[in-house]
Amino acid sequence: MPSWFQQPSLTKKLWYAHPEHTPGEKPTLVAWKLADHYQLEYADGTQFLIDDRGKQIWATWPADTLTLEDTATYLLGPVMGFALLLRGFISLHACAIAVGDRAIAIMGPAGSGKSTTAAAFAERGYCVLAEDVVTLRDHGTEFLVQPGYPSIRLWPSSVAALYGSDASLPKLTPTWDKCYLDLTQDKYEFQTSPLPLAAIYLLAERTDDPAAPFVQDLSPAEKLISLVANTYAAYLMDAEMRGREFKFLHRVLNAVPVRRVTSHSDPARIGELCQTILEHV
């Protein structure tokens, strides 16, 4: 951390406290606002300091219990999402796939199957643009999806569903079970240039309905609510950021269709989900 951060006279105010707590009753994340910086403090002791322009980021972590890879997991997810927000960019909690010369975003909360769906598309020869953080660049009449990182993060259950129970992928960190699919390998392709966003699909709760997977239209209110609920780092927004977000999302809704897609609860039918989305696009 910078030397000025250690000064005892430093003043800061509470900006955000995550409602989820550790077994020791500690919030999983606490954010503080300094004069022209934000401090993010995670329950495991990892800390980030970000200037209010999103230009500089510092990090520190307890070296006896955590690794650089653990810190990078925070950095390339929520911390980078917040830095982009400070720079004026809106990001969706989604993955993005290239279909022809355009991109589709598959959106949903944690555990909805975004990463598993992205990996299933990658296995079918489609280029992945981004996973988890889908950042949109405003080009007036269209919105360009910015490329992220050439990897997909997967839980062991998703790895087993996609590749078989004896499959193995490298771990993201030595201290965590989550794995990653390396998209720089020869059999995969990663989209390295931005593409215009053609459609957004919201992953609904999985179902045993034999008709699944299927796509449904949403009302205008449902579309807006779904985008607001899946905006990255939204919990760290102030009123000005929130107002800018609403204006931006209204313009996205006027330019891009947003629909709900419901997959079957049987993981073996993930290919049908990909095909249903492709046929709909």
C-alpha positions as CSV (number, residue, x, y, z in Angstrom):
1,M,0.0,0.0,0.0
2,P,1.2,3.6,-0.5
3,S,3.0,5.2,2.4
4,W,0.2,7.8,3.0
5,F,-2.3,5.0,3.5
6,Q,-0.5,4.1,6.8
7,Q,-0.9,7.6,8.3
8,P,-2.8,7.5,11.6
9,S,-4.6,10.8,10.7
10,L,-6.2,9.2,7.6
11,T,-10.0,9.6,7.7
12,K,-12.5,7.3,5.9
13,K,-16.2,6.6,6.1
14,L,-18.1,3.3,5.6
15,W,-19.2,3.0,2.0
16,Y,-20.7,-0.5,1.9
17,A,-20.9,-3.7,4.1
18,H,-21.9,-7.0,2.4
19,P,-24.9,-8.6,4.1
20,E,-23.3,-12.0,4.1
21,H,-21.0,-12.8,7.0
22,T,-18.3,-15.4,7.8
23,P,-18.7,-17.9,10.6
24,G,-16.9,-15.4,12.7
25,E,-19.7,-12.8,12.0
26,K,-17.4,-10.7,9.8
27,P,-18.8,-9.2,6.6
28,T,-17.4,-10.9,3.5
29,L,-16.6,-7.4,2.1
30,V,-16.4,-3.9,3.6
31,A,-15.8,-0.9,1.5
32,W,-14.5,2.5,2.7
33,K,-14.5,5.9,1.0
34,L,-11.4,8.0,1.5
35,A,-10.9,11.5,0.1
36,D,-10.2,10.4,-3.5
37,H,-9.8,6.6,-3.1
38,Y,-11.9,3.5,-2.2
39,Q,-10.7,0.8,0.1
40,L,-12.1,-2.8,-0.3
41,E,-11.4,-5.1,2.6
42,Y,-12.4,-8.8,2.3
43,A,-13.0,-11.1,5.2
44,D,-9.9,-13.2,4.5
45,G,-7.6,-10.1,4.9
46,T,-7.2,-9.2,1.3
47,Q,-7.3,-5.4,0.7
48,F,-7.5,-3.3,-2.4
49,L,-7.1,0.5,-2.7
50,I,-8.5,2.1,-5.9
51,D,-8.3,5.8,-6.8
52,D,-11.6,7.3,-7.7
53,R,-10.8,7.5,-11.4
54,G,-10.1,3.8,-11.7
55,K,-6.6,4.5,-12.8
56,Q,-4.5,2.9,-10.0
57,I,-5.0,-0.2,-7.9
58,W,-3.0,-1.4,-4.9
59,A,-3.4,-4.7,-3.2
60,T,-2.1,-6.5,-0.1
61,W,-3.0,-9.9,1.4
62,P,-1.8,-12.1,4.3
63,A,1.0,-14.1,2.8
64,D,0.9,-16.8,5.4
65,T,-2.6,-18.0,4.3
66,L,-3.2,-16.6,0.8
67,T,-1.4,-16.5,-2.6
68,L,-0.9,-14.2,-5.5
69,E,-3.4,-16.3,-7.4
70,D,-6.1,-15.7,-4.7
71,T,-5.6,-12.0,-5.0
72,A,-5.7,-12.1,-8.8
73,T,-9.1,-13.9,-8.5
74,Y,-10.5,-10.8,-6.7
75,L,-8.6,-8.4,-9.0
76,L,-9.9,-9.9,-12.3
77,G,-13.5,-10.1,-11.0
78,P,-15.2,-7.6,-8.7
79,V,-12.2,-5.2,-8.3
80,M,-11.8,-4.8,-12.0
81,G,-15.5,-4.5,-12.4
82,F,-15.5,-1.6,-9.9
83,A,-12.5,0.0,-11.6
84,L,-14.3,-0.1,-14.9
85,L,-17.4,1.4,-13.2
86,L,-15.3,4.3,-11.9
87,R,-14.1,4.9,-15.5
88,G,-17.7,5.2,-16.6
89,F,-18.2,1.7,-18.1
90,I,-21.2,-0.5,-17.3
91,S,-20.5,-4.2,-17.1
92,L,-22.9,-7.1,-16.9
93,H,-22.6,-10.2,-14.8
94,A,-22.6,-12.4,-17.8
95,C,-20.6,-14.3,-20.4
96,A,-20.3,-13.3,-24.1
97,I,-20.1,-15.6,-27.1
98,A,-19.3,-14.6,-30.7
99,V,-22.0,-15.8,-33.2
100,G,-20.9,-14.7,-36.7
101,D,-19.8,-11.1,-36.5
102,R,-21.9,-10.2,-33.5
103,A,-22.0,-11.1,-29.8
104,I,-24.6,-12.5,-27.5
105,A,-24.5,-12.1,-23.8
106,I,-25.8,-14.9,-21.5
107,M,-26.6,-13.2,-18.2
108,G,-27.5,-14.4,-14.7
109,P,-26.6,-14.4,-11.0
110,A,-23.9,-16.6,-9.5
111,G,-24.7,-20.3,-9.9
112,S,-27.1,-19.8,-12.8
113,G,-24.8,-21.7,-15.3
114,K,-23.2,-18.8,-17.2
115,S,-19.7,-20.3,-17.2
116,T,-20.9,-23.8,-17.9
117,T,-22.9,-22.5,-20.9
118,A,-19.8,-20.6,-22.1
119,A,-17.7,-23.7,-21.9
120,A,-20.3,-25.7,-23.8
121,F,-20.2,-23.1,-26.6
122,A,-16.4,-23.2,-26.6
123,E,-16.5,-27.0,-27.0
124,R,-18.7,-26.5,-30.0
125,G,-16.2,-24.2,-31.7
126,Y,-17.6,-20.8,-30.8
127,C,-15.4,-18.0,-29.7
128,V,-15.7,-16.7,-26.2
129,L,-15.3,-12.9,-25.7
130,A,-15.7,-12.7,-21.9
131,E,-16.8,-14.6,-18.9
132,D,-18.2,-13.3,-15.6
133,V,-17.5,-9.6,-16.5
134,V,-19.0,-8.4,-19.8
135,T,-18.1,-4.8,-20.3
136,L,-20.0,-2.7,-22.9
137,R,-18.6,0.2,-24.8
138,D,-21.1,2.8,-25.9
139,H,-21.0,3.6,-29.6
140,G,-24.2,5.6,-29.9
141,T,-26.4,3.3,-32.0
142,E,-24.8,0.1,-30.9
143,F,-22.9,-1.4,-27.9
144,L,-19.6,-3.2,-28.3
145,V,-18.7,-6.1,-26.0
146,Q,-15.1,-5.8,-24.9
147,P,-12.9,-8.9,-24.9
148,G,-12.1,-10.2,-21.4
149,Y,-9.6,-12.9,-20.4
150,P,-9.0,-16.1,-22.3
151,S,-10.3,-18.5,-19.7
152,I,-13.5,-19.8,-18.2
153,R,-13.8,-20.5,-14.4
154,L,-15.7,-23.7,-13.5
155,W,-16.6,-25.5,-10.4
156,P,-15.7,-29.2,-10.2
157,S,-19.3,-30.2,-10.7
158,S,-19.5,-28.3,-14.0
159,V,-16.2,-29.9,-15.1
160,A,-17.6,-33.3,-14.4
161,A,-20.9,-32.5,-16.2
162,L,-19.1,-31.2,-19.3
163,Y,-16.1,-33.5,-19.6
164,G,-16.9,-36.6,-17.4
165,S,-16.3,-37.5,-13.8
166,D,-12.6,-38.3,-14.3
167,A,-11.8,-35.0,-16.0
168,S,-9.5,-32.5,-14.4
169,L,-8.7,-28.9,-15.1
170,P,-6.0,-26.8,-13.4
171,K,-7.1,-25.0,-10.2
172,L,-7.4,-21.2,-10.2
173,T,-5.5,-21.1,-6.9
174,P,-3.8,-23.6,-4.7
175,T,-6.3,-22.8,-1.9
176,W,-9.6,-23.1,-3.8
177,D,-11.5,-25.9,-5.6
178,K,-12.5,-23.8,-8.6
179,C,-10.8,-24.6,-11.9
180,Y,-10.3,-22.9,-15.2
181,L,-10.5,-23.8,-18.9
182,D,-7.6,-22.3,-20.8
183,L,-9.0,-20.9,-24.1
184,T,-5.5,-20.3,-25.5
185,Q,-5.2,-24.1,-26.2
186,D,-5.2,-25.1,-29.9
187,K,-8.7,-26.6,-29.8
188,Y,-10.4,-23.4,-28.6
189,E,-10.7,-19.9,-30.0
190,F,-10.9,-16.6,-28.1
191,Q,-12.3,-13.5,-29.6
192,T,-9.7,-10.8,-29.2
193,S,-11.5,-7.8,-30.8
194,P,-14.8,-6.2,-29.7
195,L,-18.1,-7.2,-31.4
196,P,-21.5,-5.4,-31.4
197,L,-24.0,-6.9,-28.9
198,A,-26.9,-8.6,-30.8
199,A,-29.0,-10.0,-27.9
200,I,-29.0,-10.7,-24.2
201,Y,-30.3,-14.0,-22.7
202,L,-31.2,-14.2,-19.0
203,L,-30.8,-17.7,-17.6
204,A,-33.8,-18.7,-15.6
205,E,-33.9,-21.3,-12.9
206,R,-33.5,-24.8,-14.3
207,T,-36.5,-27.0,-14.7
208,D,-37.5,-30.6,-15.2
209,D,-40.1,-29.6,-17.7
210,P,-39.6,-31.9,-20.8
211,A,-40.1,-28.9,-23.1
212,A,-36.9,-27.3,-21.8
213,P,-34.8,-25.6,-23.0
214,F,-37.0,-22.8,-24.2
215,V,-36.9,-19.0,-24.8
216,Q,-39.6,-16.6,-23.5
217,D,-40.2,-12.9,-24.0
218,L,-40.0,-10.5,-21.1
219,S,-42.1,-7.4,-20.3
220,P,-40.3,-4.1,-20.5
221,A,-40.3,-3.9,-16.7
222,E,-38.8,-7.4,-16.4
223,K,-36.1,-6.6,-18.9
224,L,-35.0,-3.5,-17.0
225,I,-35.1,-5.3,-13.6
226,S,-33.1,-8.2,-15.0
227,L,-30.4,-5.8,-16.3
228,V,-30.3,-3.8,-13.1
229,A,-30.0,-7.0,-11.0
230,N,-27.1,-8.2,-13.1
231,T,-25.0,-5.1,-13.4
232,Y,-21.5,-5.8,-12.1
233,A,-20.4,-4.1,-8.9
234,A,-23.8,-2.3,-8.6
235,Y,-23.6,-2.6,-4.8
236,L,-20.7,-0.1,-4.8
237,M,-22.6,2.6,-6.9
238,D,-23.4,6.0,-5.5
239,A,-26.5,8.0,-6.6
240,E,-24.6,9.6,-9.6
241,M,-23.3,6.2,-10.8
242,R,-26.8,4.7,-10.4
243,G,-28.4,7.5,-12.5
244,R,-25.8,7.0,-15.2
245,E,-26.4,3.3,-15.1
246,F,-30.2,3.6,-15.5
247,K,-29.8,6.0,-18.5
248,F,-27.3,3.6,-20.1
249,L,-29.5,0.5,-19.5
250,H,-32.6,2.2,-21.0
251,R,-30.6,2.8,-24.2
252,V,-29.4,-0.8,-24.2
253,L,-33.0,-2.0,-24.0
254,N,-34.0,0.2,-26.9
255,A,-31.2,-1.3,-29.1
256,V,-30.9,-4.9,-28.0
257,P,-33.5,-7.6,-27.3
258,V,-33.5,-9.2,-23.9
259,R,-35.1,-12.6,-23.4
260,R,-35.4,-15.3,-20.8
261,V,-34.0,-18.8,-21.5
262,T,-34.8,-21.8,-19.3
263,S,-32.5,-24.8,-19.4
264,H,-33.3,-28.4,-18.4
265,S,-32.0,-29.5,-14.9
266,D,-30.3,-32.5,-16.5
267,P,-26.7,-31.3,-17.1
268,A,-26.4,-33.7,-20.0
269,R,-28.7,-31.5,-22.0
270,I,-26.5,-28.4,-22.0
271,G,-25.9,-28.9,-25.7
272,E,-29.7,-28.5,-26.3
273,L,-29.5,-25.2,-24.5
274,C,-26.7,-23.9,-26.8
275,Q,-28.7,-25.1,-29.8
276,T,-31.9,-23.4,-28.6
277,I,-30.1,-20.1,-28.2
278,L,-28.4,-20.4,-31.6
279,E,-31.6,-21.1,-33.4
280,H,-33.3,-18.2,-31.6
281,V,-30.5,-15.8,-32.5
